Amino acid sequence: MYKKTTLSNGLRIITVPMTDTKTVTILVLVATGSKYETKEINGISHFLEHMTFKGTDKRPTPLAIVEPLDRIGSQYNAFTGQEYTGYYAKANGRHLDLLLDIVSDITLNPKFKQEEINKERGVIIEEINMYEDNPARKLGDIWTDLLYGDQPAGWDTAGKKEIIAKLMRDDFIRYHSDHYVASKTVVVVSGNIENDNIASKIKKLFKSISDAKGKEKVPVKEFQKKPEIKVFYKKTDQTHIALGVRSYNIFDKRRYAADVLATILGGGMSSRLFQLLRDKMGAAYYVRTFSDESTDTGNLATWAGIDNRRTEEIIRAILKEYKKIKSVKVSSAELTKAKEHLEGSLILGIETSDELASFYGFQEILKREILKPEEVIKKIRAVTIDDVLAIAQNVFKSEKLNLAIIGPYKEKKQFENLLRI
């Protein structure tokens, strides 16, 4: 049973004991990411995440931070999304105090030395280059740009090279001050712990965190009246596509039916589109459909790596399945299989202390509301055949279609007449 404690300054602490593990995970989530940036500093959330490992007053060098963690065999890292930045460490439960000390230190007290910033620029730029050379990864950037365009929701989380090259120490200090505040921070501790004194330890370690209000993100603007296409030319042996629609945000009650719909279409190797595109047509390697929800946006799309020579054929096949599922009710057997798939994936996904920390932490940082696993499962089980049909009819409309493509194509014209349901 989890316990949530909110301190007087707004810092939220979540503890989740586990009886069947020897590990403990510390996860700190801050409500900031690329959606909180301006164009002049796009990429700073991710760059700042890197810089937290470059030294603090207590641990002045990168080695002083990571060597104690390596010595105990810890797993540790950090990550940045559009709406959150996270720092975590996982190790044997007897090292809880060390993990708390290090993760709190790097989150609160990065030095942002200019010489370290200058060195890390090259690392960030090489990371961007790596994404550019990975079409399956790059497709995500093309997809968000297609949906949201020139606003924070449409910008790359890693930023642009020319902006990364210009960011200076004052930019990091200002951004950290604006966003790394108590009211925007959640600390999760899960695993082999006792609830009683964790909160007091965290309160002491985080006593220096600012109680300022912190800056919020600019609301996303969505507007679409006709099908949209974005083509990114790259000489590849495989075409990568994302084909889908705008759907529901994380607060919308219909999101669970959307998850079931996506699972029926492309959740697993026995799903409709996997069976069609890979097993029957032999034209794709990876095929998956999923519903992606954030606080103010949502989309449902099929992602696939396909034969260059059969791109138009595959697009037609996917759209045919979209049309079918909004015209003909799914069977009770197919509905049950999809719901059991989601339930099983959830249960498997929270077996470890780090995944359990993420399950509770992400709900709190995004929604400020937590559903226990059994409550989520109850909502999934409540989805009906008519719910799935209603969602399909609502989202699968020609004017809502979006297609992102990476491959050996320079023009989008050849695909424009395909986007009809």
N, C-alpha and C positions, 0 to 999 in steps of 0.2 A: 504494500500500500504506500503510495507516494505521500509526501507531506510538502506543502508549499508555505514558505514564510516570506512575508514582505516587510522589509525594514522601514524605518521611519523616513529614510531618504529615497525610498522607492525601489531599491535593489531587491530583486526577487531570488529566492533560494529554493530549489527543489531537491529533495532527497528521496531516492528510490532504493530501498534495501532489497537485496536478492539473497536468498538462502542457499542457492545452488551454484555459487561461483566463488572463486578465490580472488577475483580481480576487482578493481575499483576504477571508475572512470570519472574524471573531472572535465566538464564541458562548460565553457563560458561563451555565451552568445550575446552579441551586441546588435541592436536593431539599426544597422547601417550597412549599406552596400551600394551598388552602382545606381540604384534608383534614388539615392540621396545625394548624388553628385551634381555639379554643374558641368557644363561643357568644357570649361577651362581646366577642370581638374578630373576629368573622366579617367578612371583607372586608379585613383588615389586610394580607394578602399582596399583594393587588392594589393597595391604597392605597400600600404601601411601595414597590412597583415604580414608581409615579408619582413618589414623593418622591426617588428616586435621581437624577432629572434636575433637581432644584431647587437643587443646590449642594453642593460639597465644600470642604474647606480649600483645595485647590489651584485649584479653579474655583468661586468663591463664588456665582456667579449662574447661572441656567438658560442665559442667553445665552453665558456662558463655556464651557459644555459643548457646546452645539449649533452655535455659529457655526463653530468649526474643522471640524466634520464637514460642515456645509453648504458650506463653502468648497471642499472637495475633491470635492463631489458624492456624498458617502457616502449609502448607505441605512442607516438605523439605527432601532431601536425596542426595545421590551421587551414581555413578555407574561407572563400568569399563568394557570396551570391548577390542577387539583386537587392535583397531586403535584410540580409544578415551577414555578419562576420563571426566566425567561430574559432575557438582555440581549445584543444583537448589533449589529455594525456591519460593513458591507461596502463596499469601495472598491477603487481601483486598488492593485495589490500593493505599489507603492513606498511606500504610506502605512501599511504594517503597524505600524510602531512607534507612530505616532500613535493608531491604532485600539486597540492593546493598552493604551496609557497611559490613554486616556479610558474604555474599557469597564471596565478594572480599577479605576479611580478611583471611578466611580459605584457600582460593586458593593460596594466595600469601605468607602468613606468618605463616605456621605451625611451631611449636617449635621442634617437633620430640624429645621429652624428652625420654631418654633411658628407664626410668621406665615405661612410658606409652607404649612404643614399646614392652617391655617385657610382660606387661599385655595383650596387644592386640593380641599377638601371639596366646594365647589360644582361643580368639574369632575367629580368622581366621581359626585355625585348626578345631574348631567345625563347622564352616561354610563349610569347605571341607568335614567333616564327614557327614553333612546334605546332601550335594550333592551326596555323595556315597550311602546314604540310599534312594535316590530318583531316581529310574532308568530312568524315563522319562527325568529328568534333566541331569543325568550322560551320557545319550546317546549322547548328544551334544559333550561332551569331547571325547567319543570314535569315533564319526564321524569325527571330525577335525583331530584327531590323524591318523585315517585311510587315510584321503585324503592327509595330508601334512607331517606326520611323525615327525622326530626329527629336526624340525626347528621352529622358533617362531610361525608361523601360525598353527602349530600342537600341541602347548603346552596349557595346561589348564590355563585359565586366573587367577584362584585362586592360582595357583602355587602348588608346592609339599611341603608336611609337613616338610621334612628334610631341605629344603631351607628356608622356613618360620622361622624355628627354629634358623637359623644362621644370619639372616639379622640384621645389627646393624645401629646405628644412622648415621654414615658416609655414609652408602649406600643410605639412604633416602635423605640426604642433597645433595649428588652428583647427584642422579637421578632427584631430583626436579630442581636442577640448570641446568641440561642438557636438560630438556624437558618443564618446566613451564616458557616459554619465550614468548615474545609478538607475534612473528611471527607465533607461533603455537597455539595461543589462540583466541577464538571467544567468545564474550559476547553478548547474546541475551536478549532483554527485550521486552516482548509482553503483550498485554492486555490493561487495562485502563490507557493509558499514552498519553503524548504529546511528539512529536518527538523533539521539539526544544532544550531542555537543557539536555536531557538524555546523549548524547555523551560527553558533557563537564563534567558531574558528573562522568562518568566512567573514563574519561581521568585523572581526579584528583585522584580517588580511586586507579587506576592502575599505578600511576606515578612511583612506585618503581619496576615494572616488568622489568626483564632483556631484553635487546635488542640484546642479543647474537643470533646466527643463530639457535642453537638448533640441536639436533641429529636426524637423520632420521632412518627409519627402514630398515632392510635388505630385499631386494626383495625376494618374494616367488618363490621357484623352484617347478615346477609341472612336473611330469613324470609318465605316465601310459601306459602300453602296453597290459595289460590283466586285467580281472575282479579281484577285490581285496575284501577280507573279513576280518573283525576283530570281534572276538567273545569275549565278556566279561562275564565270568561265574558268575552267581549270582542265588541263589536258590529263584526264584520268582514264583508267581502264574500267572504271565502274562509276555509274551515275548515282548520286545520293539525292534522295528527295524527301521532303516533308510536305504532306498534303493533308490539310485539315481546316478547322474552323475555330472561330472564337467561341468560348463556352462560358463557364461559370467560375466565380472567384471562390476563395476558401470558406467564405461565410454563407454561401448559397446552399440551401438544403438539397438542391438538385445535384450537387457534386457527387453524391454517392451513386446515384443512378447513372451519372456520366462515367464514373469509374467502372461500373458494371458493363455499360455499353462498350467502352474502350477495350475491356478485357475480352468480351465476346468477339470483337473484331480482330484484335491483335495482341492478346495477352497470353503468350505461351505457344508452344509448337503445335498444339491441336486447335488453335484459334482459326477463325474463318480465313483471314488474310494470309497467315503463315501457310496454311494448307494450300490455299489457292496459288499464291505467288511462288512459293518455294517447291512444295511437293508436287503440285499438278502442272504448273507452268515451267518450273525449273529455271526461273528468270531472276531470282533474288537470292542473296545470301542471308542478310539479316532483315527481318520484318517485325515491327512492333508498333502497337497503337497504345497510346496512353493519354490520360487526361491530366493536365498540368495546371495546378491552381496556386495563385498567390493572393495577397490581400486585396488587390484591386483589378486583377486580370485573371483570365483563364483561357485555355485552348485545348482542343482535342485533335490529335493529328496522328497520321500513320507515317512512320519513318522507315525507309528501306534503302538498301544498297542493291542496285539492279543492273542488268545487262544494258550497256549503252545503246545497243541496237534495238532494244524493246521498250524504251522509255515511254513512248506514247501509248503503247499497248498496256503497260502496267498502270499508267495513270487512269486509263479507261476502266481497267479491271477493278481498281480500288473504288472509283466513283460508282461503279455498278453495284458493289457491295454496300456502299453508303446508301444508295437509292433503295436497295432491297430491304435493308434493315429499318428504313423509315416507312416502308410500304407493307411489310409482312411481319407480324408479331413473331418474336423469338419463341422457341419452344420452352416448356417448363424445364426440360432436361438441360438445355443450353443455359438457361438462366441460373439454375442450381449449380452447374459446373463453374460458371463465372464467379458466383458468390463464394463458393468453396475455395476457388483459386485465390481470391482476394483475402479471405480469412486465413488460409494456410500461409500465404506470403507474409501477412502481418505477424502471425505467431512465430514463424521462422525468423523474421526480421528483428525480433526483440529478445532473442535468446541470450545475447551477450550484453555485458554491462555498457559498452559503448553505444550499441544500437538502442538499448533501452533509454539511455540518457538522451539520445537524439529524438526518440519518439516523444518524450515529455517536453524536452527543451524547445523543439521547433513549434509545437503547438502553443507554448507559452509566449515565445518571442513574436510569433506571427498573429496569434488570435487573442492572447491574454485569456485563454480558456483552455482547459485540459479535459479531454475525454479519455477514460481508461480504455485499455484494449477491448474489454468486453462491451463497452458502450459503443465503440466504433463498429465492432462486429454486429451488434444489434441493429445499427443503422444500415449496414450492408445487407443483412438478412431481410430487412423490411422492404427492400426494393422489389417492385412487382414487374410483371411483363408489360403492363400498361405504362408504368413509369419509364421503362426503357424506350418504348415506342414514342412516348411524348417527347423525351429528350432528343431522340433521333429526328423527329419531325420538326423540332424547334431549331436545331443547329445545322442540320444538313440541308441547306438551301444554296442555290447557285450563287446568290449575291454575297454569301458569307464565306465562300471558298478562298483558300490561300494555298499557293504552291511555291515552295522554295526548292531550287535545284542547284547542285554543284556538279559540273561535268563539262564535256567538250562542246558547249553550246554558247554562242555569242549573242543570240537574239531570243527573246521570249515569244515572238510572234507565232512560232510553230505550235506553241502550247495553248494559245489563247482560246481557240475554239473547242478545246477539250473540257474546259471547266464549266460543266453543266450537270445538274442532277435532275 
